[in-house]
Amino acid sequence: MDTQQTGLFPFKPAALPDSQTSKPALSAWKILSVEDDLTYQRTLSVELSGISILGQPIELFTANSAEQAATLLLDHPDMAVILLDVVMENDDAGLRLIGNIRNAIGNATVRIVLLTGQPGMAPRKDVMERYDINEYWNKADLTQEKLRAMLTGNIRSWQAFQSLEKSKVGLQVLIQAAQAIAPKTDLREFTTSLLDEIAKLTHANAGGIVCASVSPEKLKEQLTILAASGQFEPYIGGSLHEVLNETHIHVPLLQSYITAAIAQANHVFSPWVSVLYFDISEINGSTYIMIVNSNAHLSDYHLQLLRAFCENINDGFKKIGLIKQLSDLAYRDAELHIPNRNWLIRYLNSLSKANKTQSAMTFIRLRDFNDIEMSIGHINSMSLLMQYCQVLKQTLPNSRSIARLTYDTLVMIFDKTPSFYDIEYQQATELNTHLGDTTWTLHSNIVLLPLGDYSDDPADIILSLGKAALNLAQENAKPFYQVNAELKSTILNRQSMIYDLSAALSRDEFFVVLQPKVRLSNKAVVGFEALLRWQKPNGTLVPPDTFIPLAESAGLIRKIDAIALDLTLQAVQTLLANGYRLRVSFNATGADLLNSTYIDKLLNLSQLNQVPSEFLDIEITETMAMEHYERINPILRLLINLGYHVSIDDFGTGYSSLSHITRLAATHLKIDRSFVDAMTKHKEGEQITDVIMQLGKRFNFAVIAEGIETEQQHQMLLAKDCEFGQGYYFAKPMILADVLVWLETQAVESSGETPTLRTSS
């Protein structure tokens, strides 16, 4: 057994019995490969077999889907590295899994390495800016040598973060322990409390802990037990000699430990038995030893906690000094040596309303810090960040203090609200810092939060508002943002809306309304567009332009789209059952069409509900169709061959090229309502409509005009040979029951013809 001690002394302890000398098995680095290509998984397993990194083997876990990966991560929170494929069961499953890992699962330390066999699917710059990943590799470039080097670097970084997180937890435990003993003034009460806290630190309750009083002039006499716990509680007030004789402690070893601790006036630590030495002779003329005996092997981590605790309570009555020292460690960032988030919370909670009225905070987030760390490594990036803090304080000299809120976010505190548009703030968004001979320009977003406006808000809400405002500043590409009542309301409403939206998905709060499509020449009904609506239990209708972007940002859009598909199929079935052979269109995203699960559901539900495909029209925006043109176009072509119609929505607002239009798999083009509106207001608007009509004729698209609201627009589109249209001029969107009543008074032109693919000639 290795004996760990503080201080050196010529002492070699007797060996423990075999049952106490066994060491834990060598642990392995846990690596998770998330990949739906089973061949690649097997190849990776072969390449990693037998590899040792930093003296430890690798334990490889594999998951074939994001769901399996999430389950494994919950079961193994000590996963060091994730090798994550961009595209699995759908095009962005890997990217969405990143958000779940960092936010839902809450694992901020695991290193995420994004892999792709199709680099164009997730461009490096875009991925690095939007997602919290650590490296990005093309599978073809990742040789075995590079794989090993990459894993070694990431495991080192993971070790550093794990140590930091563990230290933070340990410090909190130590502070709690110190706070528990701080109020104690009676010696016996103090020592008993001390034993309880050490038991919590080491989990040594089962083995028992003994505290014995030692007077320097009576070292050779029997040692009296002042306090005890665990198996030694019956011996309180007795002698240590009695304990050694009547318990199963390895007596020769413990006696040698006690002798060494007293002789060297220091602690002796070991995984099984430790002797702690406290000299408080200046207080009461006595010295105390504590014997920590554990039935389980104490880890290095627990021994470090024990050592830290002992070093700071060398005289138990100097507790206030201990608390101050440990509190300083807990409230300061270990890497930058500036206050941390805990300090910010304590500071904000300590401010009176009067002080808050005169104070302000600025939140500063470095936009490119993750890329910098990947370029120069963690140690160098921390040095650069320390330099940045110094430059920042020089640029904004009126600040009271600077603290680190998150990995790439700093907070500065001002005793009075600064003028937000001072030249110093303009300069602070781009600051030059130096690392060796290299100059780095660090770009940031800055948010001002006047504390006087939030005097009744708790600290965590204030910090959350600042971070949310930084997110908005970055999303809107604004270097400055000021938190005000309106922004606070927006942020809180957004959080509440996301909660309500999640609940609405399971409470059937969504329904569709149908807007008629007509033939412009005779106003006969030729079909409908299904539009999703959300009505809360209190009757409030939430507009789509509010909940759709929210669903996209919250990762709920696929569930929304699935509901829209189900409701559309039900509507078509009802129309057919009532004798109306009318096609209904519904909106789909590029992500939906690239998701095999969605396509399977579309085909299966269509068959189960006995809805012929020719009565369904898939609407996809021009922008979405073009963003993933090479992958989406074949899917659209396949759907058309199966009888579905495909409409390109908002045509003219995206970025189609003529070369793509000639080969675009679609049956209809929809003229955006903005062009229909502009057509009657100025010549340029009419010219855009003319161009779209000419493209439709040239490439054999049927053309539908959206947003027709006046007879003038109707007549102008007729004059341009536009065949179909929809808008309030003909009818507003209606629920299905009202549609059936309305149809009784309308001319109806049955749909149902099978679409044909266009030729490019």
C-alpha positions in Angstrom: 0.0 0.0 0.0 1.3 3.5 -0.8 1.3 5.9 2.1 0.5 9.5 1.2 1.6 12.2 3.7 2.2 15.9 4.0 5.8 16.4 5.2 8.6 13.8 5.0 9.6 11.4 7.8 11.6 8.2 7.9 8.7 5.9 8.3 7.7 2.8 6.4 4.4 1.4 7.6 3.7 -2.3 8.0 1.9 -4.0 5.2 -1.9 -4.3 5.3 -3.6 -7.6 4.9 -4.2 -8.8 1.3 -7.9 -7.8 1.5 -6.8 -4.2 2.0 -4.0 -4.0 -0.5 -6.0 -4.7 -3.6 -6.1 -1.8 -6.1 -8.9 -0.9 -8.3 -8.7 -2.2 -11.9 -7.2 0.2 -14.4 -10.0 2.3 -15.8 -10.6 3.0 -19.5 -11.4 6.1 -21.4 -15.0 6.0 -22.6 -15.5 6.9 -26.2 -18.9 7.0 -27.9 -19.3 6.6 -31.6 -22.7 7.9 -32.9 -23.1 6.6 -36.4 -25.8 4.8 -38.4 -23.3 3.3 -40.8 -22.6 -0.1 -39.2 -19.7 -0.8 -41.4 -18.0 2.4 -40.3 -18.7 1.4 -36.6 -17.0 -1.9 -37.1 -14.0 -0.3 -38.8 -13.7 2.2 -36.0 -13.9 -0.6 -33.4 -11.0 -2.4 -35.2 -8.9 0.7 -35.4 -9.3 1.5 -31.7 -8.9 -2.1 -30.4 -5.7 -2.4 -28.4 -5.0 1.3 -28.4 -3.8 2.8 -25.1 -4.0 6.6 -24.5 -2.1 8.2 -21.6 -1.6 4.8 -20.1 -5.2 3.7 -20.2 -7.2 1.6 -22.6 -10.2 2.7 -24.6 -13.8 1.4 -24.0 -15.8 2.0 -27.2 -19.6 2.5 -27.0 -21.6 2.7 -30.2 -25.0 4.1 -31.0 -26.9 4.0 -34.3 -29.2 6.9 -33.6 -29.5 10.1 -31.6 -32.0 8.4 -29.2 -29.6 5.6 -28.4 -26.8 8.1 -27.9 -28.8 10.1 -25.4 -29.6 7.0 -23.4 -26.0 5.9 -23.3 -24.9 9.4 -22.1 -27.4 9.3 -19.3 -26.1 5.9 -18.3 -22.4 7.0 -18.6 -22.0 10.6 -17.6 -18.2 10.0 -17.6 -18.0 9.7 -21.4 -14.9 11.5 -22.5 -15.3 11.9 -26.2 -18.2 11.6 -28.7 -17.5 10.9 -32.4 -20.7 12.2 -33.9 -21.9 11.7 -37.4 -23.6 14.8 -38.9 -26.2 12.7 -40.8 -27.9 9.7 -39.3 -31.6 8.9 -39.3 -32.1 12.4 -40.7 -30.0 15.2 -42.1 -29.4 17.1 -38.9 -29.9 14.4 -36.2 -26.3 14.8 -35.1 -26.5 18.6 -34.8 -29.7 18.4 -32.8 -28.1 15.8 -30.5 -25.4 18.4 -29.7 -28.1 20.7 -28.3 -29.6 17.8 -26.2 -26.2 16.9 -24.8 -25.3 20.4 -23.8 -28.7 21.6 -22.7 -31.2 18.8 -21.9 -28.6 16.3 -20.6 -26.5 19.1 -19.2 -23.1 17.5 -20.0 -20.8 20.5 -20.6 -17.5 18.6 -20.4 -17.7 15.8 -22.9 -15.7 16.5 -26.0 -17.8 16.4 -29.2 -16.0 15.7 -32.5 -18.2 16.1 -35.5 -17.6 13.6 -38.4 -19.0 13.7 -41.9 -18.6 11.8 -45.1 -20.3 14.6 -46.9 -18.6 17.9 -46.0 -21.1 20.0 -47.9 -23.9 18.9 -45.5 -22.6 21.0 -42.6 -20.0 23.6 -43.6 -17.3 24.0 -41.0 -17.7 27.7 -40.4 -21.4 27.5 -39.9 -21.2 24.5 -37.6 -18.5 26.1 -35.4 -20.5 29.3 -35.0 -23.8 27.6 -34.2 -23.0 24.5 -32.2 -20.9 23.7 -29.1 -18.5 21.2 -30.6 -14.8 20.9 -30.2 -13.5 19.5 -33.5 -14.8 18.9 -37.0 -13.4 16.1 -39.3 -14.1 14.6 -42.7 -14.0 10.8 -42.2 -11.8 10.4 -45.3 -9.1 12.6 -43.7 -9.2 10.8 -40.3 -6.4 8.2 -40.6 -5.5 5.9 -37.7 -2.6 8.1 -36.8 -4.7 11.3 -36.9 -7.5 9.5 -35.0 -5.2 8.6 -32.2 -3.7 12.1 -32.0 -7.2 13.7 -32.1 -8.4 11.4 -29.3 -5.3 12.1 -27.2 -5.8 15.8 -27.4 -9.5 15.7 -26.6 -9.0 13.3 -23.7 -6.4 15.6 -22.2 -8.9 18.5 -22.5 -11.7 16.4 -21.0 -9.4 15.5 -18.1 -8.8 19.1 -17.4 -12.4 20.0 -17.5 -13.3 17.0 -15.3 -10.7 18.1 -12.8 -12.1 21.6 -12.8 -15.7 20.5 -12.4 -14.7 18.0 -9.6 -12.7 20.8 -7.9 -15.7 23.1 -8.0 -17.9 20.3 -6.4 -15.2 19.6 -3.8 -14.9 23.3 -2.9 -18.6 23.5 -2.4 -18.5 20.5 -0.2 -15.6 21.9 1.8 -17.4 25.3 2.2 -20.5 23.5 3.5 -18.4 21.5 5.9 -16.6 24.7 7.1 -19.9 26.5 7.5 -21.3 23.6 9.5 -18.5 23.8 12.1 -18.3 27.6 12.2 -21.0 28.2 14.8 -19.6 25.6 17.2 -17.9 27.1 20.3 -17.8 24.2 22.7 -14.8 21.9 22.2 -16.8 18.6 22.4 -19.5 20.0 20.2 -16.9 21.3 17.7 -15.1 17.9 17.5 -18.3 16.0 17.1 -19.4 18.3 14.3 -16.0 18.0 12.7 -16.2 14.2 12.7 -19.6 14.4 11.0 -18.3 16.6 8.2 -15.2 14.5 7.6 -17.5 11.5 7.4 -19.4 13.2 4.6 -16.2 14.2 2.8 -14.8 10.7 2.8 -17.9 8.5 3.0 -16.2 6.7 5.8 -19.1 6.4 8.2 -19.1 2.6 8.0 -15.5 2.4 9.1 -15.8 4.9 11.9 -13.8 7.9 12.9 -12.0 8.6 16.2 -10.9 11.9 17.7 -8.4 11.6 20.6 -7.0 14.4 22.8 -3.2 14.5 23.2 -1.5 16.7 25.7 2.2 17.2 24.8 3.4 16.3 28.2 1.4 13.1 28.2 2.2 11.7 24.8 3.3 8.4 26.2 0.2 7.9 28.3 -3.3 6.8 27.2 -5.0 9.0 24.7 -8.5 10.0 25.7 -11.3 9.9 23.2 -13.3 13.2 23.1 -15.6 12.3 20.2 -16.2 9.4 18.0 -18.5 8.2 15.2 -19.5 4.9 13.5 -18.2 1.8 15.1 -16.3 3.8 17.7 -19.2 5.7 19.3 -19.4 3.4 22.3 -15.8 4.4 23.3 -16.4 8.1 23.8 -14.7 9.1 27.0 -12.6 6.0 27.0 -9.0 5.4 25.9 -7.6 4.8 22.4 -5.8 1.7 23.8 -9.2 0.2 24.5 -10.4 0.9 21.0 -7.3 -0.7 19.4 -7.7 -3.8 21.5 -11.4 -4.3 20.9 -11.9 -3.4 17.2 -10.6 -4.8 14.0 -8.2 -2.0 13.1 -4.8 -3.3 12.1 -3.1 -2.3 15.3 0.7 -2.3 14.4 0.0 -0.2 11.3 -2.2 2.3 13.1 0.2 2.6 16.0 3.0 3.4 13.7 0.8 6.0 11.9 0.0 7.6 15.2 3.6 7.7 16.3 4.7 9.2 13.0 1.9 11.9 13.0 2.8 13.0 16.5 6.6 12.9 15.9 6.4 14.9 12.7 3.5 17.1 13.9 1.8 16.4 10.6 -1.0 14.4 8.9 -0.5 10.9 7.6 -2.8 9.9 4.8 -3.6 6.5 3.2 -6.5 5.0 1.3 -7.5 2.9 4.3 -6.4 4.6 7.6 -5.4 8.2 8.0 -4.2 10.0 11.1 -4.9 13.8 11.1 -2.9 16.1 13.3 -4.2 19.5 14.6 -2.1 21.7 16.9 -4.3 24.3 18.7 -1.9 24.7 21.7 -2.2 28.4 21.4 -5.9 28.1 22.1 -6.1 25.5 24.9 -2.6 24.0 25.2 -3.6 20.8 23.6 -3.0 18.9 20.3 -5.6 16.6 18.7 -5.4 13.6 16.5 -8.2 12.2 14.4 -8.2 8.6 13.1 -10.2 8.0 9.9 -10.7 4.3 9.4 -12.6 3.2 6.3 -13.9 -0.2 5.2 -13.6 0.9 1.6 -10.6 2.1 -0.4 -10.7 5.9 -0.4 -10.0 7.4 -3.8 -7.4 10.1 -4.5 -10.2 12.6 -4.8 -11.6 11.9 -1.3 -8.1 12.0 0.1 -7.5 15.3 -1.6 -10.7 16.7 0.0 -9.6 15.3 3.3 -6.1 16.9 2.9 -7.6 20.2 1.9 -9.9 20.2 4.8 -7.2 19.3 7.3 -4.7 21.9 6.0 -7.3 24.6 6.5 -8.4 23.6 10.0 -5.0 23.2 11.5 -6.3 25.0 14.5 -10.0 24.3 14.6 -10.8 27.6 16.3 -9.6 29.6 13.3 -12.7 28.7 11.4 -13.5 32.2 10.1 -10.1 32.2 8.4 -10.8 28.8 6.8 -14.2 29.9 5.5 -12.7 33.1 4.0 -10.0 31.1 2.3 -12.3 28.4 0.9 -14.9 31.0 0.0 -12.3 32.9 -2.0 -11.5 29.7 -4.0 -15.2 29.0 -4.6 -16.0 32.5 -5.7 -13.1 33.0 -8.1 -12.5 31.6 -11.5 -9.5 29.1 -11.2 -8.2 29.9 -14.7 -8.6 33.7 -15.0 -8.3 34.5 -11.2 -11.2 36.8 -11.4 -14.7 36.5 -9.7 -16.9 33.8 -11.1 -20.7 33.2 -11.4 -21.1 32.3 -7.8 -19.5 35.6 -6.8 -21.9 37.5 -9.2 -24.9 35.8 -7.6 -23.7 36.6 -4.1 -22.9 40.2 -5.1 -26.3 40.8 -6.7 -28.1 39.3 -3.8 -26.2 41.6 -1.4 -27.1 44.8 -3.2 -29.9 46.9 -1.7 -32.5 48.5 -4.0 -30.8 51.8 -3.6 -27.5 50.4 -4.7 -29.1 48.7 -7.7 -30.6 51.9 -8.8 -27.1 53.4 -9.3 -25.5 50.2 -10.7 -25.3 48.5 -14.1 -23.8 45.4 -15.6 -22.5 44.8 -19.1 -22.4 41.3 -20.5 -19.6 40.6 -23.0 -19.5 37.5 -25.2 -16.5 36.6 -27.4 -18.0 35.5 -30.7 -15.0 33.5 -32.0 -13.4 32.2 -28.8 -14.2 28.5 -29.5 -12.4 28.7 -32.9 -9.4 30.4 -31.2 -9.2 27.7 -28.6 -9.2 25.0 -31.3 -6.4 26.9 -33.1 -4.0 27.5 -30.2 -5.2 25.1 -27.5 -6.8 25.5 -24.1 -3.7 26.8 -22.2 -2.9 29.5 -24.7 -6.5 30.5 -25.1 -6.7 31.1 -21.4 -3.6 33.2 -21.5 -5.2 35.2 -24.3 -8.4 35.6 -22.4 -6.5 36.9 -19.4 -4.8 39.5 -21.6 -8.2 40.4 -23.0 -9.6 41.0 -19.5 -6.7 43.5 -18.9 -7.3 45.3 -22.2 -11.1 45.3 -21.5 -10.6 47.0 -18.1 -8.3 49.6 -19.7 -10.8 50.3 -22.4 -13.7 50.6 -19.9 -11.8 52.1 -17.0 -14.9 53.1 -15.0 -15.9 49.5 -14.2 -15.9 48.3 -10.6 -15.0 44.7 -11.3 -15.0 42.1 -14.0 -16.2 38.5 -13.6 -16.4 35.4 -15.7 -20.0 34.2 -16.2 -19.5 31.3 -18.7 -16.8 29.9 -20.8 -16.8 32.8 -23.3 -18.8 35.4 -21.4 -17.6 38.1 -19.1 -19.6 40.5 -16.9 -18.4 44.0 -15.9 -20.0 45.9 -13.0 -20.4 49.7 -12.9 -21.3 51.8 -9.9 -23.4 54.0 -12.2 -25.1 53.3 -15.5 -22.6 54.2 -18.3 -23.5 55.9 -21.5 -24.0 52.9 -23.7 -22.8 54.5 -26.9 -19.6 56.0 -25.6 -16.6 55.6 -27.9 -15.2 53.1 -25.4 -18.0 50.7 -26.1 -17.5 51.1 -29.8 -13.9 50.1 -29.3 -14.7 47.3 -26.9 -16.4 45.2 -29.6 -13.1 44.8 -31.4 -10.0 44.6 -29.1 -6.5 43.6 -30.0 -4.7 41.3 -27.6 -1.3 39.7 -27.9 0.0 36.2 -27.4 3.8 36.1 -27.9 4.5 37.9 -31.2 1.0 37.3 -32.5 -1.8 39.9 -32.4 -5.4 38.7 -32.1 -8.4 40.8 -32.7 -11.3 39.5 -30.5 -14.8 40.4 -31.5 -17.6 40.6 -29.1 -21.3 41.3 -28.5 -22.0 43.7 -25.6 -25.3 44.0 -23.6 -26.0 46.7 -21.1 -28.3 45.9 -18.2 -29.2 48.7 -15.8 -29.7 47.0 -12.4 -32.1 49.7 -11.2 -34.8 48.4 -13.6 -34.6 44.9 -12.1 -34.3 45.7 -8.4 -37.0 43.1 -7.5 -35.5 40.3 -9.6 -33.4 37.6 -8.1 -29.8 37.2 -9.3 -30.3 34.1 -11.5 -33.1 35.9 -13.4 -30.8 38.9 -14.0 -28.0 36.7 -15.3 -30.4 34.8 -17.5 -31.8 38.0 -19.0 -28.2 39.1 -19.8 -27.4 35.8 -21.5 -30.7 35.8 -23.4 -30.0 39.4 -24.6 -26.6 38.3 -25.8 -28.2 35.5 -27.8 -30.5 38.0 -29.5 -27.7 40.4 -30.2 -25.7 37.6 -31.9 -28.8 36.3 -33.8 -29.6 39.8 -35.1 -25.9 40.7 -35.8 -26.0 43.7 -33.4 -22.8 44.6 -31.5 -24.8 46.4 -28.8 -28.0 45.5 -27.1 -29.7 47.1 -24.0 -32.0 45.1 -21.8 -35.2 47.0 -21.1 -38.7 46.2 -20.0 -39.8 45.3 -23.5 -36.9 42.9 -24.0 -37.4 41.3 -20.6 -41.1 40.8 -21.4 -40.1 39.3 -24.8 -37.6 36.9 -23.2 -40.0 35.8 -20.4 -42.9 35.4 -22.9 -40.6 33.4 -25.2 -39.7 31.0 -22.4 -43.3 30.7 -21.3 -44.4 30.1 -24.9 -41.9 27.3 -25.4 -43.3 25.6 -22.3 -46.9 26.1 -23.6 -45.9 24.9 -27.0 -44.4 21.7 -25.6 -47.5 21.1 -23.6 -49.8 21.8 -26.6 -48.2 19.0 -28.6 -49.6 16.5 -26.2 -53.0 18.2 -25.6 -54.3 18.3 -29.2 -54.4 22.1 -29.3 -53.6 22.3 -33.0 -56.1 22.2 -35.9 -56.0 23.1 -39.6 -58.0 25.6 -41.6 -58.4 25.3 -45.3 -58.0 28.2 -47.7 -59.7 27.6 -51.1 -57.7 27.6 -54.4 -59.8 28.6 -57.4 -59.5 28.7 -61.2 -59.2 32.4 -61.9 -61.2 32.3 -65.1 -64.5 31.0 -63.5 -63.7 31.1 -59.7 -64.4 27.3 -59.5 -62.8 25.7 -56.5 -59.9 23.4 -57.5 -58.4 22.6 -54.1 -57.3 23.9 -50.7 -54.2 24.8 -48.7 -54.1 23.4 -45.2 -52.8 26.0 -42.7 -52.0 24.9 -39.1 -53.4 26.9 -36.2 -52.8 26.7 -32.4 -55.6 27.6 -30.0 -54.8 27.6 -26.3 -57.2 26.2 -23.7 -58.3 29.8 -22.9 -59.3 30.3 -26.5 -56.3 32.5 -27.5 -55.2 31.9 -31.0 -51.4 32.0 -31.5 -50.5 33.1 -35.0 -48.2 30.8 -37.1 -45.6 33.5 -37.6 -45.2 33.4 -33.8 -45.2 29.7 -33.0 -43.5 28.3 -36.1 -40.1 30.2 -35.5 -40.4 29.3 -31.9 -40.9 25.6 -32.7 -37.8 25.8 -35.0 -35.6 27.4 -32.4 -36.8 24.9 -29.7 -36.3 21.8 -31.9 -40.1 21.1 -32.0 -40.7 21.8 -35.7 -40.7 18.2 -36.7 -43.4 17.3 -34.3 -45.4 20.3 -35.5 -45.0 19.2 -39.1 -46.0 15.7 -38.3 -49.3 17.0 -36.7 -49.9 19.2 -39.8 -49.5 16.1 -42.0 -51.9 14.0 -39.9 -54.6 16.7 -39.9 -54.2 17.3 -43.6 -54.8 13.6 -44.4 -57.8 13.6 -42.2 -59.2 16.7 -44.0 -58.7 15.1 -47.5 -60.4 11.9 -46.3 -63.4 13.9 -45.0 -63.6 15.8 -48.3 -63.5 12.6 -50.3 -66.1 11.0 -48.1 -68.4 13.9 -48.8 -67.9 13.6 -52.6 -65.4 16.4 -53.1 -62.4 15.2 -55.1 -60.2 18.2 -54.2 -56.5 18.3 -53.7 -55.1 19.8 -50.4 -51.7 21.2 -50.1 -49.6 21.3 -46.9 -46.3 22.7 -45.9 -43.1 20.6 -45.5 -39.6 21.7 -44.7 -36.4 20.5 -46.3 -35.5 18.7 -43.1 -38.8 16.9 -43.3 -38.2 15.7 -46.9 -34.6 14.6 -46.0 -36.0 12.6 -43.0 -36.8 9.1 -44.1 -39.1 8.7 -41.1 -41.2 11.6 -42.3 -41.4 10.2 -45.9 -42.3 6.8 -44.6 -45.0 8.3 -42.5 -46.3 10.3 -45.4 -46.6 7.2 -47.6 -47.9 4.9 -44.8 -50.5 7.4 -43.5 -51.7 8.0 -47.1 -52.3 4.3 -47.5 -53.9 3.7 -44.1 -56.3 6.6 -44.6 -57.0 5.6 -48.1 -56.0 9.0 -49.4 -54.8 8.7 -53.0 -51.5 10.5 -53.5 -52.9 12.7 -56.3 -55.1 14.5 -53.8 -52.0 15.7 -51.8 -49.9 18.7 -52.7 -46.5 19.2 -50.9 -45.5 22.8 -50.6 -41.9 23.6 -50.0 -40.4 27.1 -50.0 -38.0 28.0 -52.7 -35.2 28.7 -50.2 -35.5 25.3 -48.6 -35.6 23.6 -52.0 -32.4 25.3 -53.1 -30.5 25.0 -49.9 -30.3 21.2 -50.3 -31.1 21.0 -54.0 -28.9 18.0 -54.8 -30.5 15.9 -52.2 -34.1 17.3 -52.1 -34.7 17.3 -55.9 -34.5 13.5 -56.3 -36.9 13.1 -53.4 -39.4 15.5 -55.0 -39.1 13.8 -58.3 -39.8 10.4 -56.6 -42.9 11.8 -54.9 -44.2 13.2 -58.2 -43.7 9.8 -59.8 -45.8 8.4 -57.0 -48.6 10.7 -57.8 -48.1 13.6 -55.4 -48.1 17.2 -56.5 -45.3 19.6 -55.5 -45.6 23.3 -55.2 -42.7 25.8 -54.8 -44.0 28.3 -52.3 -42.9 32.0 -52.1 -41.3 31.7 -55.5 -39.2 34.7 -56.4 -38.2 35.5 -52.8 -35.3 33.0 -52.7 -32.2 32.5 -54.7 -33.1 30.1 -57.5 -30.8 30.0 -60.5 -32.1 29.4 -64.0 -30.0 26.3 -64.3 -31.8 24.8 -61.2 -35.2 25.9 -62.3 -34.9 24.0 -65.6 -34.4 20.8 -63.6 -36.6 21.6 -60.5 -38.9 18.7 -59.6 -42.2 20.5 -59.1 -45.6 20.8 -60.6 -46.6 24.3 -59.5 -45.0 27.7 -58.8 -46.7 30.0 -56.3 -46.3 33.7 -56.8 -45.7 35.2 -53.4 -48.3 37.6 -52.0 -45.8 40.4 -51.8 -45.5 40.4 -55.6 -49.2 40.3 -56.0 -49.6 43.3 -53.8 -46.7 45.2 -55.5 -48.2 44.4 -58.9 -50.9 47.0 -58.5 -48.7 49.7 -56.9 -45.7 50.1 -59.2 -44.3 49.0 -62.5 -41.4 47.0 -61.0 -43.8 44.8 -59.0 -45.8 44.0 -62.2 -42.6 43.2 -64.0 -41.6 40.6 -61.4 -45.0 38.9 -61.8 -44.5 38.9 -65.6 -41.1 37.2 -65.2 -42.5 34.5 -63.0 -45.4 33.9 -65.4 -43.0 33.6 -68.3 -40.8 31.1 -66.3 -43.9 29.1 -65.6 -44.9 28.9 -69.2 -41.3 28.3 -70.4 -40.7 25.4 -68.1 -44.2 23.9 -67.9 -45.2 24.9 -64.4 -48.7 25.6 -63.4 -48.8 29.0 -61.6 -50.8 29.9 -58.5 -51.0 33.5 -57.2 -51.2 33.9 -53.4 -52.8 36.8 -51.5 -55.4 38.0 -54.0 -57.5 40.5 -52.1 -59.0 42.8 -54.8 -60.9 42.5 -58.1 -58.1 44.6 -59.7 -55.5 42.0 -58.7 -57.8 39.3 -60.0 -58.2 40.9 -63.4 -54.5 41.8 -63.8 -53.6 38.1 -63.1 -56.2 36.9 -65.6 -54.8 39.2 -68.2 -51.4 37.6 -67.6 -52.9 34.1 -68.2 -52.3 33.1 -64.5 -54.4 30.0 -64.1 -55.0 29.6 -60.4 -55.2 31.8 -57.3 -56.1 32.0 -53.6 -56.7 34.9 -51.2 -59.3 36.7 -49.2 -61.0 38.0 -52.3 -62.3 34.5 -52.9 -62.5 33.1 -49.3 -60.7 33.2 -46.0 -59.3 30.1 -44.4 -62.1 28.0 -42.8 -62.4 25.1 -40.4 -63.4 21.9 -42.1 -67.0 22.0 -41.0 -67.5 25.5 -42.5 -65.7 24.4 -45.7 -68.3 21.7 -46.2 -71.2 24.2 -45.9 -69.4 26.7 -48.1 -68.8 24.2 -50.9 -72.5 23.6 -51.2 -72.8 27.1 -52.8 -69.7 26.9 -55.0 -68.7 25.6 -58.4 -66.3 22.8 -57.9 -63.8 21.4 -60.3 -62.6 18.0 -59.3 -58.9 17.3 -58.9 -57.3 14.0 -59.1 -55.3 13.9 -62.3 -51.9 12.3 -62.0 -49.1 14.8 -62.3 -46.4 14.4 -65.0 -42.8 15.3 -64.8 -41.8 18.3 -66.9 -39.1 18.2 -69.5 -36.5 21.0 -69.5 -37.2 21.9 -73.1 
